[in-house]
Every structure is written in C-alpha cells, then in structure tokens.
Amino acid sequence: MVHLNKLEVDMRSRWSAEQERLAARRVDRDELDFTVAPASAAATCARPPAAIMAAETAAAGSAVHSDLPGDATVGVYEIRGLERLAGVDLSFFPDNRHAVAAVVVLSFPSLEAASSRGAL
C-alpha cells in the first residue's frame, strides 16, 4: 500500500480540481467562424477533407494569394475569415514523468509567428 504525505495529497487534490476546471471549459462541437471552399465554388462553403485539400494544394503549388487579412486563396481553395492558426506539440521523456510542451500561434495568411510558448 502506498502512503502519501500531506504535500502529495495536496498536489493530487489541486491537480484533480484543475482537471475538472479544464473539463468544464472543453468545447466538444465545431464552432468555426471561417470557411474553406474550392475557389471555383467558394459560395457553397464546402469543407473538403484536409488530406484532399493538402494534396490538391501541393499539386497546384503552395502559393498563397491574399487581398484581405483572414482571407486567402491557397492552391485551389479559398479561405475566408481565418485570422490565426495554432499548433501544439507535447513530447514526453522516457521516464513518463516529464514532458516538454510548445504552442505557436501564426497570423493568417502571412504565417508569421504571432505568439509562441514552451514549458518543461
């Protein structure tokens, strides 16, 4: 039987409370306020699967053409209303107790870093 000292019990209690707080903020439905559509049919606001979009964009060239912030034509797709993109990476050490996390937010369509953070 494992006996926890007061500090370990307190840490586990705080961790559990934080997990419950985060779970309450979870969004489990799409709330997109941008559209991705084939450039020839942008008015339909169809959302093609990402793999198809990536393959067709690569085939058409990766040029990004933009007239307004948040609006761009990428390959054969027209993107409207997208202002930021975010990427997250979480890597665990072999001990499974430590990890490194990184987040980067890019402006769209310039793809310039708007913000980035990392933590161990």
N, C-alpha and C positions, 0 to 999 in steps of 0.2 A: 504494500500500500504506500502511495506517495503522500508525504505530508508537505503541505505548502506553508511557507512562513507568511506573515501578515502582508509584507510587501508584494509577494507573488499573488496572493488572493486579491489585493487591491488592484494590481495591474490587470489581472484577468477580468475583474469586475468592470474596470474602466474600458477595457477592450470590448467586452460584450455590449456595454452601453453605447460605445461608438459604432459598433456594427449595427445595432438596432437603429441608431440615428441615421446612418447612411442608407440602410434598407428602406427607411421611411421616405427618403428623397429619391429613390430609384424611379426612373421613368421606364415603363415596360411597354410603351407603344410609340409608334413613329409620330413625331411632331415636326415634320420637315417644313421649313418655310422657304425652300428653294426647289427648283425643278431642273431635271436633266432630260433632254429630248433630242432625238435625231434632228440635226439642223434643218432638214427639209420638212420636218413635221413638228417644229417646236411648239406650235399652238396646241398640240394634243397633250403635251406634258407627260409623255410616256417615260417611265423609268426603266431603261434597259439594265439587264444584269451586269454587274461590274466586270465580269470576265469578258463578256462580249464587248462592252464599252472599251476596255483596255486593249483588246485585240484589234478592234476596228480603228481606234485612235492611233495605235502603233503603225498599222498598215497605211493610214492616211498621213502619217508624220505627226510629230508631237508638238507642232506649232500651236501656240495659244494666241488667239486674237481677241482683243477686248476693247470695247468702246466705253463702258461704264464700270465703276467698282462693283464687284459682285456679279457681273455679267460677262460671259466669255464664250467663245466658240473654241472647243478643244477637239482637234481632229474633225470628226463628223458629228459631234454633239454640241448642242447649245446649252449652256448652264446659266440660269437666271437666279439672282437673289442670294448667291453663296458669297459670304464675305470672309469667312475663316475656315481653315481646315486644322484638325488636330491629330497628332499621332502620339501613341503611348507605347513604351517598352518597359517590361518588367522582367528582370533576369535574376534567378535565384543562384546562390552559391551552392557548391556541393554539400555543405552542411545542412541545407534546408532550413536554416535559421536566419540567414541574412540574405538580403536582396538589394538590387540597385534598380531604381525606377527613374524614368525620364519622360518628360512631356514636352512637346513642342507645338506651338500654335503658329500657323502660317497665314499670312494675308492672301486673299484670292482676288484676282488671278496672278498676281506678281510672284507668289510663293516665297515672299521674304519672311524671315522669322519675325513674328510679332511678339512672341514670348517663349521662353523655354525655362524649364526647371529640372533639376535632378536631385535625387536623395539616395542615401545609403541606409 
